[in-house]
Amino acid sequence: MLTEQQRDQILALLKEGLESKPIAERVGVSLGTVRSVRANLTMGHYGDIAAISEVAEVADAIDTTFGLERDLQSALRHNIAQLENGLKVIDGGTEQTVSSGRIDITAEDKDKNTVVIELKAGTADRETIGQILGYMGDLQRHSEKPVRGIIIAGDFASPAISALSALPHLQLKKYSFKFSFQPIGPDDHGR
């Protein structure tokens, strides 16, 4: 939660002309929090600490979600075979841009079919289904083989699950984390 002291520090540093990132580091808040204070300042709400705090909390949640999706994407890129045997990443390690947007991961299965992978840190919904279908359609225009889609999410809203029966080339996969712990002894320095 943004304190009044933090808000005042941010406002003072903004007035000095500092950029958002150094302000966030100096004050010890997220970049999203500084951006929300800047936005509230622009709109003339700088006296309303409750409004700024609420916007800052939403900005922090968005930053956390995007961070988690980036981490999921990185982990999956390095361990793509865990998702499906024979799957390999074919997008050169970066999100592919198509007319519908940016595909999180473009892969190829063991039968040389293109596989579009969409990641959601939270719950995938009807909008997510439309998003991946757009990506699949963009790629299908340039392919003679079927384009498949896989949505990976923490959970799925019932409309997303219901859509599966009408979409034979789409799979939904729920992710989970499994920690692995290795004991470290006094002789393990530098490893």
C-alpha positions as CSV (number, residue, x, y, z in Angstrom):
1,M,0.0,0.0,0.0
2,L,1.3,3.4,-0.9
3,T,2.0,5.6,2.1
4,E,1.5,9.4,2.1
5,Q,5.3,9.8,2.6
6,Q,6.0,7.6,-0.4
7,R,3.5,9.6,-2.5
8,D,5.1,12.9,-1.5
9,Q,8.6,11.5,-2.3
10,I,7.4,10.4,-5.7
11,L,5.7,13.8,-6.4
12,A,8.8,15.7,-5.4
13,L,11.0,13.5,-7.7
14,L,8.6,13.8,-10.5
15,K,8.7,17.6,-10.2
16,E,12.5,17.4,-10.4
17,G,12.0,15.8,-13.8
18,L,13.4,12.3,-12.9
19,E,12.2,9.3,-15.0
20,S,9.8,6.7,-13.4
21,K,12.3,3.8,-13.1
22,P,14.9,5.7,-11.0
23,I,12.1,7.1,-8.8
24,A,10.7,3.6,-8.2
25,E,14.2,2.4,-7.2
26,R,14.9,5.4,-4.9
27,V,11.5,5.3,-3.2
28,G,11.3,1.5,-3.0
29,V,8.0,1.0,-4.9
30,S,7.1,-0.7,-8.2
31,L,7.4,1.1,-11.5
32,G,3.6,0.7,-11.9
33,T,3.1,2.7,-8.6
34,V,5.2,5.6,-9.9
35,R,3.3,5.5,-13.2
36,S,0.0,5.6,-11.4
37,V,1.1,8.6,-9.3
38,R,2.3,10.3,-12.5
39,A,-1.1,9.6,-14.1
40,N,-3.0,10.9,-11.0
41,L,-0.8,14.0,-11.0
42,T,-1.6,14.7,-14.6
43,M,-5.4,14.3,-13.9
44,G,-5.2,16.6,-10.9
45,H,-5.9,13.8,-8.3
46,Y,-2.5,14.2,-6.5
47,G,-4.3,15.1,-3.2
48,D,-6.4,11.9,-3.1
49,I,-4.1,9.3,-1.5
50,A,-6.9,6.7,-1.5
51,A,-7.4,7.0,-5.3
52,I,-3.6,6.8,-5.9
53,S,-3.3,3.8,-3.6
54,E,-6.0,1.9,-5.4
55,V,-4.6,2.7,-8.8
56,A,-1.1,1.7,-7.5
57,E,-2.4,-1.7,-6.2
58,V,-4.0,-2.4,-9.6
59,A,-0.7,-1.4,-11.4
60,D,1.3,-3.7,-9.0
61,A,-1.1,-6.6,-9.8
62,I,-0.7,-6.0,-13.5
63,D,3.1,-5.8,-13.2
64,T,3.1,-9.1,-11.2
65,T,0.9,-10.8,-13.8
66,F,3.1,-9.8,-16.7
67,G,6.2,-10.8,-14.8
68,L,4.7,-14.2,-14.1
69,E,3.8,-14.7,-17.8
70,R,7.3,-13.7,-18.8
71,D,8.7,-16.2,-16.3
72,L,6.3,-18.9,-17.5
73,Q,7.3,-18.2,-21.1
74,S,11.0,-18.4,-20.4
75,A,10.7,-21.6,-18.4
76,L,8.5,-23.2,-21.1
77,R,10.9,-22.2,-23.9
78,H,13.7,-24.0,-22.1
79,N,11.5,-27.1,-21.3
80,I,9.1,-27.3,-24.2
81,A,9.3,-31.1,-24.4
82,Q,7.6,-31.3,-21.0
83,L,4.5,-29.8,-22.6
84,E,4.4,-32.4,-25.4
85,N,6.8,-35.0,-26.6
86,G,8.5,-34.0,-29.9
87,L,7.5,-30.3,-29.6
88,K,10.2,-27.7,-30.5
89,V,10.2,-23.9,-30.5
90,I,10.5,-22.4,-34.0
91,D,10.1,-18.7,-33.4
92,G,13.8,-18.0,-32.8
93,G,13.3,-17.3,-29.1
94,T,11.0,-14.2,-29.5
95,E,7.3,-13.7,-29.7
96,Q,6.1,-13.8,-33.3
97,T,4.0,-10.9,-34.5
98,V,1.0,-11.6,-36.7
99,S,-1.9,-9.3,-37.7
100,S,-3.9,-10.4,-34.6
101,G,-1.1,-9.6,-32.2
102,R,1.9,-11.3,-30.6
103,I,2.1,-15.1,-30.2
104,D,3.7,-16.1,-26.9
105,I,5.4,-19.2,-28.3
106,T,5.3,-20.6,-31.8
107,A,6.3,-24.3,-31.9
108,E,6.3,-27.3,-34.2
109,D,5.1,-30.8,-33.2
110,K,6.5,-34.1,-34.2
111,D,4.3,-34.2,-37.3
112,K,5.7,-30.8,-38.5
113,N,2.4,-29.0,-37.6
114,T,2.6,-25.5,-36.3
115,V,1.5,-25.1,-32.7
116,V,0.5,-21.7,-31.2
117,I,1.0,-21.5,-27.5
118,E,-0.8,-18.8,-25.4
119,L,0.1,-18.3,-21.8
120,K,-2.1,-16.8,-19.1
121,A,-0.8,-16.3,-15.6
122,G,-4.3,-16.3,-14.2
123,T,-7.6,-17.6,-15.6
124,A,-8.1,-18.1,-19.3
125,D,-11.6,-17.0,-20.5
126,R,-13.6,-16.5,-23.6
127,E,-11.4,-13.6,-24.7
128,T,-8.3,-15.9,-24.5
129,I,-10.1,-18.4,-26.8
130,G,-10.7,-15.6,-29.4
131,Q,-7.1,-14.4,-29.0
132,I,-5.5,-17.8,-29.8
133,L,-8.0,-18.5,-32.6
134,G,-7.0,-15.2,-34.3
135,Y,-3.3,-16.2,-34.0
136,M,-4.1,-19.7,-35.4
137,G,-6.1,-18.2,-38.3
138,D,-3.3,-15.9,-39.2
139,L,-0.8,-18.7,-39.4
140,Q,-3.3,-21.1,-41.1
141,R,-3.5,-18.8,-44.1
142,H,0.2,-19.6,-44.9
143,S,0.2,-23.3,-44.0
144,E,-1.2,-26.4,-45.8
145,K,-1.1,-28.4,-42.6
146,P,-3.4,-27.8,-39.6
147,V,-2.4,-25.2,-37.1
148,R,-3.0,-26.3,-33.5
149,G,-3.3,-24.2,-30.4
150,I,-2.5,-24.8,-26.7
151,I,-3.6,-22.4,-24.0
152,I,-1.6,-22.8,-20.7
153,A,-3.2,-21.1,-17.7
154,G,-3.5,-21.2,-14.0
155,D,-7.2,-22.0,-14.4
156,F,-10.0,-21.9,-17.0
157,A,-13.4,-20.1,-17.0
158,S,-16.3,-22.4,-17.9
159,P,-16.9,-20.7,-21.3
160,A,-13.3,-21.5,-22.3
161,I,-13.8,-25.1,-21.4
162,S,-17.2,-25.3,-23.2
163,A,-15.5,-24.0,-26.4
164,L,-13.3,-27.1,-26.6
165,S,-16.0,-29.4,-28.0
166,A,-16.3,-27.1,-31.1
167,L,-12.5,-26.6,-31.5
168,P,-10.7,-29.9,-32.2
169,H,-7.3,-28.2,-32.8
170,L,-7.3,-26.5,-29.4
171,Q,-6.1,-27.9,-26.1
172,L,-6.2,-26.3,-22.6
173,K,-3.5,-27.2,-20.1
174,K,-3.4,-26.1,-16.5
175,Y,0.0,-25.4,-15.2
176,S,1.3,-26.0,-11.7
177,F,4.7,-25.6,-10.0
178,K,6.7,-28.3,-8.4
179,F,9.7,-27.3,-6.4
180,S,12.9,-29.4,-6.2
181,F,15.2,-29.1,-3.2
182,Q,18.8,-30.1,-3.1
183,P,20.7,-30.2,0.2
184,I,23.8,-28.0,0.3
185,G,26.7,-28.9,2.6
186,P,29.7,-26.9,3.8
187,D,31.8,-28.3,0.9
188,D,29.5,-26.9,-1.8
189,H,31.0,-23.4,-2.0
190,G,31.3,-22.1,-5.5
191,R,29.0,-24.6,-7.1
